[in-house]
């Protein structure tokens, strides 16, 4: 009998005023009993709208049915038949706008907790079983993956399982991309990411770190080394700034630098680790997306007494996940909405002392569909401040574009690809994830990696390169600002 409760089984969490002073994971996860109870809320719909809402087409009703019967191992194998990173997706995927949004149970009440169940299954399997890795016969063909974020890891996994000789080239000293440098420990423990990457190595994938492609090696040189196909999954690591006075002062960070120092370089362990980071008593994070929430919540954990989210639209337009906004509010983050910075103020020594702002009001919708913010004349005010973090969006680094003749890109830097194959304008070169779309989600990047892997397999099997993309038929990429 289905469980007809209108609400999800609650997930245990640390208390807000405890967790906002530590970097341990916020949610503890379901127990087996909780997971089985929640799984009985699934109606096992014949038309499976949740599967259509998933960018990697996880067979959601099938795995949930196995959870309900207590067969967690088989549930894991069902998930991983299409999703290489279930422990990651269960934690950071925006299910509320994808699979859970179209869940039939969401018509009256809350959807089935698909993300929480996926996380439970992945965690249970890691604790109780060894991975069952299946690989096809060796194809004797080499493929290079540039970047080890979610798009690159997914593409590498799918190709390795098909028997290709895959090498990942990662610019940083640790693989994982945004999963390692961008998402805080309290949302995604790094040990989980590294365990997933270890599974990739067990499939035979080689990972070369400290390899900045476009600087140490070009794409043409990779081809000369025998790589018959290349996938570019380099993300969007070039930060955007506000272009206001004072942004070059000490104490102003891009969200990329701020989070990389904290997450990958373990600044939160200073002085036990060598990477310091200054927060002071008051921190302003400019922006309203998930990255802004991550930066603000991290600053609070580093000891800041007052942390502000400064966002020029209202709460309704916040692009961050509802869960992240809710957690930030619980943890004492102060939301200064309908507010835009106009100047970062500093002292004679060049350090931030204040943030001068102006109040906004909302006009007609812009191209993003959100109402356009308009300045209210005479409404300027000043907030005393020690640190400012700018989290208003990112774009792809131009290094590969600059060193790859014939690679067509958008004006803002995104690589132009055919939306059905992820093929670029260069034969044998494919791209996906934030390098194509601008800053987006982990699961969308994974979907692009899967699409590219299928197309690369077809290309290396038939020798027929997909038609080069035209601007009208490409994945245009939103490069959407989070601010």
Buried (B, 14 or more C-beta within 10 A) or exposed (E): EEBEBEEBBEBEBBEBEEBBEEBEBBBEBBBEEBBBBBBBBBBEBEEBBBBEBBBBBBBBBBBBBBBBEEBBBBBBBBBBEBBBBBBBBBBBBBBBEBBBBBBBBBEEEBBBBBBBBBBBBBBBBBEEEEBEBEEEEEBEBBBBBBBBBBBBBBBBBBBBBBBBBBBBBBBBEBBBBBBBBBBBBBBBBBEBBBBBBEBBEEBBBBBBEEBBBBEEBBBEEBBEEEBBBBBBBBBBBBBBEBEBBBBEBEBBBBBBBBBBBBBBBBBBEBEEEEBEBBBBEBBBBBBBBBBBBBBBBBBBBBEBEBBBBBBBBBEEBBBBBEBBBEBBBBBBBBBBBBBBBBBBBBEEEEBBBBBBBBBBEBEEEEEEEBBBBBBEEEEEEEBEBBBBBBBBBBBBBEBBBEBBEEBBBBEBBBBBBBBBBBBBBBEBBBBBBBBBBBBBBBBBBBBBBBBBBBBBBBBBEEEEBBEBBEEEEBBBBBBBBBB
